[in-house]
């Protein structure tokens, strides 16, 4: 891998630079939550795995909501907060019936 000087990184428009820092708590939570959401998607629609889908989705949304608060990103807070409320309604509906 090519190492660039700090000046090259600062002034380049062609060198990819990540917008978020790596290996911080939000980085770990973000990737864990993403894996949970993708895992939920992978079992969605398979007979008998509905509870796994709901559980994995719920964990993923909680993780992403936590990241949203860490980043102070209102759009992500809104999307994940509303998604968590809707998913909670579905989980409660399953338990009550």
Buried (B, 14 or more C-beta within 10 A) or exposed (E): EEEEEEEEEEEEEEEEEEEEEEEEEBBEBBEBBBBBBEBBEEBBEEEEBBEBBBBBBBBBBBBBBBBBBBEEEEEBBEBBBEBBEEBEEEBEEEEEE
